[in-house]
């Protein structure tokens, strides 16, 4: 098959959408398919390189940090993609490139598959001062977008239920994103080297959290949690950067825990596995995830997880086996204390984490998506489709 993947996020960005697209491309190519990507360029110029078409865009970071909007269709490059004639278009964002994807699918009469990556209900503070109005806009927008696709892929049952609640009528497939697991099989020595570089004593129990430092990720709760562990040998390691970093650093100072919270900043993707290995327990307070690729990365690194209760965790985090979901900070602190007092429990949970992590591989991800493509192509060519239309 010839497959066109589209996204507003430049392929150099570090986020879950880009990771999903690049891993999917890799997996599909290993299955023998020809894959190209259509995305927005980091400036007003359009170009094509290594199977990726970049369409000129402008910065609209005031709407959402890092967001961009196309300047034009880049008609020459779009025509080139249509001459290539993909068998299916798979969009991964709901804005600029979605409309290009829809244009291509309509002109070529091919299926438009869409992955709904983002729970926009958790991001209304970026674009609407009223939460109620924001929620209404999100529901209406989600119905409108998905109604113009042949089917929708979602990464978890949580998102499937959300879209069903929005009265989305397109077929919905639940397919978790796969990760390149070999990148997270780091040696213990790599973790120790990270600890030494960051000045973390050997006897510290390290809580590690990886992600974009943004308000919706709720890192502030993790920092506040440290106030309940004043007498425990615990360090919180935050890996990543983002618009909320300065506020989080101020919060750590104001709470008097700055000496026990380390901001590692952005690290190269190929090094992230070493930072997971520097931790003893993965922690997250976010409830905005559609699935949370960092969860899969942590599991593949053999880290037990301590995460705020959320529906997206129901299939990957089993309380008491590979970690816990917590409801209150007091509950979370008690779990950390339990692992400190029972190191053999942490070892057992680490083994359980690895077992769960093996489910989320790139090959399994690509094969599941490939099945959706074939199903949609067959339906698109079926006489029954014309009758139902």
N, C-alpha and C positions, 0 to 999 in steps of 0.2 A: 504493500500500500504506500501511497504518497500521503503524508500527514502534515498539516500545517497547524502549529501551535501558536497562539497569540497571547500577548500580555502587555499591559501598560508599563510593567516594571522592567527596566533595563537589566540585561542578564548579568551585569556586574554588581547589582544590588544584593545585599545579604538579608534575605527574609524567606519565609516559608513558601511563598508563591514561586519565587525564582528557583529555590531548591527543588520544589515539586516538578517544575517544568524541565529543568536540566536532568533530573533523575529519570523522568519519564522519557525524555528524548534518548538518553543513553540506553534505557531498557528496550525501547522500541527499535532502535538501531541494531541492538544485539539480536533482536528477533527477525532482522532482515528487512525492516521497513526504511523508507527514505523520509527523513523528517527535516522540516525547515521551521524557523521561528520568525514571527513578525512581532516587532516591539517598537517602543519609542526611543529615539536617540536622546542623548543628554544635552543636545543643543538643537538649533533650528535647521540643521542640515540632515539630509537623508542619505543613506548609503547601504550597501550590502557587503557582508564579509562572513566567510565560513558558514554559509547556510543560514545566517541571521540577517534579516532585513530591518534596518533602523529607519523609522519615519520621524522627520523633524518635529520638535515639540518645544513647548515653553514651560517654565517652572510655575506651578500653582501651589507652592508649598504653604501658602496661607490657608488653603482648604485642608490639606493634610501634609505633614512633613514628608518631603521627597516626591510628592505627586507631580505629574506632568500631564500636559494636554497637547494633543497634536496641533500643528499649525496648518496642515493641509493633508489631503488624502495621500500625497506622494504618488500621484497617479501612475507615473512611469514604473515605479517599483511594484505597485499593486497589479498593474497589467502584466508585469513579468511573472508574478506569482500565479496569476490566472492562466497564463500560457503554460506554466509548469503543470497546471491542472491537478491539484490535490484531490484525493478521494474523499477526504473528510477534513473539516476545520474544527479545531478544538480551542475555544476561547477560555481564558483564565482570568480575565478582568472584566468589569462591567461598564467601562467608560470608553475612552477613545478607540482602543483596538477592538472592542466588542463590535462597534459599528462597522469597522473595516472587515472583521470576520463575517459579519452578517451579509455585508455587500458581496463578498466573494462567494459565500455559500449560495446566495440567491442567484447570482449571475451564472454560476456553474451548475446549479441545481444539485448540490451535494449536501450531506447532513452537517448541521451545526451542533456540535456537542459543547456543553459549557460546564466548567467546574466552578461551583460556588464556594470560594475559599474563605470569605470574610463574613463574620457575624456583625453586620453594620449596626445592629441595635446597640452594640457596646461602644460605638464610635460617634454617637450623635453629638457629643460635646464638641466635636470638631466643626460641625456645620450648622447646628441649631441650638439656640438657647433654651428651648422648651423640650423637655424629654418626651412628653406626650405627642407633640407635633412631630418630633424627630422619629419616634416609633412608627407613627402613621405613614410618614414619608418613606421609611425603610420598607415597610410591608408593600406599599403601592409600587415602589421602584423594583423590588424583588419580583413581584408578580409580572410586571411589565417586561423585565429583562428575560426571565425564564420562559415567558409566553412566546418569545421569539426564537426559541431554540427547539431542536428535536428532542433533546433529553438533557438532564442535569446530573452531573456527578457531584457527590458530596463526600467529604472525608470521614464522616462519622454519623451514627444514628442521631446524635444531638442535632445536627444540622438538618437531617432528613425530617425530623419532627418539627423543627422550626419552620421549614418551607411548607410542610403540610398544614401547619397552623396558619400560614399566610395564604392558604388556598391555592398554592401553586399546582397547576394541572399537568405540566410536563412530566414524563416518566423520570423517576429519581433512582439513581444507583449509588449505593454506599461502597466506596472504595478508598481505604486508607492509603495515604501516600507512603511509598517505600523509600528507605534511605540506603545509602551506600555504607553498609555496616562495617566494612573493613576499615573505614576511617576512624571508627570508634573503639577498635580493639587495640588500645595503647598499652604499653608495659607499665608496671607499677613504678619503674624508675623514671618514666616520663612525668608521671604525676609528682614524684618527689622533686624533680628538677624544677617544675612549676612552683611548687611550694617554696623551695629555696629562693627562687628568683623573686618571689613576692614577699619574702621575709616571714613566712608562716612557720612557726615552730613545729617540730615533728610530733609533739604530743597533742596538738590541737585536733579537734573533731571539726571537719570542714563541711559546711552546708554550701552547696554550689547551685547557682541558678544562672541560666543562660538565656539571653533574649534581648530584644530591643527595649531600652529604658524609656518607656512611654507610660502615660498615666493609666491607660486601660490594662496594662500588665500588672498593676497593683504591687510593684516592688516595695512601695512604702510600708505595706503590711509586714513584709519579711524583715525590714529594718526595725520596725516597732517590736516585732517578735523577739529581737535580740535583748530587749529590756527585761524580758522574763527569764533570760539565761545568764544573768549577770555573774553568777557564781559557778557557771559551767565552762569547761575549756573548749569553747565553741567559737569558730570564726565563720562569718558569712562572706562568700566569694561571689561577686556579681560579675558576670562575663558578658560584655556587650556595651553598646552606647546608644544614645538617643536623646530626644528633646527634653526628657525629664531628669537627666543626670544631675544637673546643678541643683534642682530642688531636692533630689534624693540625698545628695551629699550634705546639703544644709540640714535635712531632717536627721541624718545620722549624727551630725555635730550637736544639734539641739537636744537630742535624746541622750547624749553622752555615750554613744556606742561607736563613734567613728574609729576608735582604735581596734574595733573588732569587726569592722565591715571593710572589705577591700573591693575597690572598683578597678577591675582589670582592664576595662575599656574593650574596644573592638580588637579581636584577634583574627588572623588569617583562617579561613575555613579549614585548611588542612591541619591546623594546629588545635582546633577545638577539642578533639579527642583527648589531648594531653591535659586540658583543663578539667574535663569531666573526671579524668583519672586522678586529679588532685583532690577530688572531693570524696567524702564518705557517705553523703546523702544528698540526693537531688531534691530541691525545694521549689515550689511555685505557689503563688497566691492568686494567679490569674483565673478568671472565669470567662474570659473573652475569646478563648481558643476554639477553633473549629475542630481541631484534633491535637495540635501542639507537637510539631516535629521534634522539639527538644525532649519531649517525653520518650519518643522512640530512641533518640540518641542516647539519653540517659540509660534506658533499659539495655541498649546494645553495649553500653560501657560497663554494665554490671552494677549500676547504682540503684539501690532501693529508692523509692520516691515518697515524699511527703508533700501532698498537694491539697489545696483547698478543694472541697467537694465540688464536682462539676460533672455534668452529664457526659462530656466527651471522654471521661476517664473510665466509664463503666465497663468497657471491654478490655482495658489494659492494666488497671490497677486494682488488685484484689486485696482488700484489707487483711493485714496480718500475714500475707504471703510474699508479695514483692514491694510492700510499703503500706501507706495509709492515706486515706482521704480525711482531712480534718475539717471541723466546722468552726472551731474557735481557736484563738491563739493559745489559750491554756491547754487545749487538747494537743496542739502541735508541740508545745514545749514538753509536755509529758512524754510524747513519742520520742523526741530527741533524747530525753533523759533515759528512756527505756533502752535505746540502742547503746548509749554510753555504758550502761550498767550490764548489758548483755551482748558483748561483741560476737558471740556465737550466733545470735539472732540476726545480726547484720550480715554475717557470712552466708547464712541460709537464704536470706532475702536477696542477696546479690546473685546467687545461683538461680533463684526464681525469676529475677529481673532479666537475666540473660536468656532464659528459656522463652519468656514472652517477647523479648526484643527480636528473636529470630523470625518471628512471623512477618515482620515489616521490611521485607527485602525489595530491592529494585526489580528483580525479575518477576516476583509475584505481582507487584504493582502494575508493571507493563503488560503482563498477560491478562490481567483483569480489565484494563482499559482497552486493550486490543479486542477483547470479546465484545465490549460495548460498541466499538467502531464497526465491527463486522455485522453486528445485529442491526445497527442503524443504517448502514449502507444497504443491507438486504431489504429492510423495510422501506427505505427511500425509493428503491427500484421496484417495489412490489405493486402490482395492480390494485391490491387491497387499499393501499395508501391513497390512491386516486379516488377510490370509492368513498373512503372515510372523510377525505377532504371535501 
